[in-house]
Amino acid sequence: TLYVVGHGAREAIEVFDVDMNGTTPSLTWIGCAVAPDGLGLNSGVALPEGGFATTSPRTLDIWEWSTDAGWRRVPGSEDIGPNGLEISRDGEWFYVGGYGAQSLIRLSRRQTPVQKASVAVGFHIDNVRWGEDGALLAAGHLGPTRASIGECIREGQCDGVTSRVSEVDLESLTAQEIVRYPSNDLLILGTVAIQVDDEIWVGGIRGS
């Protein structure tokens, strides 16, 4: 099952069935969950028991959806300022890219009281993805000022902007920077990273 964040005519998580048989994968749309008014969805993860969770940078929090309960805000995520999102295999912890806070945030799920901790990475985290050996890859960017990121995207003025990737050890909650790449015509602004064998592949966006 593939969950896709969709914008445009409606803000929703679009759900597809993925058929990997044959030489070319095929997708079949099987439904959607339209977001409550005011949310601006960004990143999502499937929940082990079914349903999904998604960040809403516009409202600075995280929301879950299930067929039984519908939409509900994740306790403890208020004003967390999330962007990217991952979840532990047992579904007990969220790992959140804190864009404004420039930190990876570990947030408990289904625990009372809520547990929260963070580790600074020194750049705006856009997305987080699992690496090897249980580590997380936090990818994003940094500029001389917060406004310089928007100038880079909209106007191509990217002096001093760099793409960054840090590897986060979740047991010790420490981060080690492994990529620092200056903005250029190949990659103006990094937003996501994955590990492929012994390489780190960085994806990004291009300006207008």
Helices and strands as residue ranges (DSSP letters): E 2-6, E 12-19, E 26-34, E 44-46, E 52-56, E 61-66, E 70-73, E 82-87, E 93-98, E 103-108, E 116-120, E 124-130, E 136-142, H 146-155, E 162-169, E 174-182, E 189-196, E 199-205
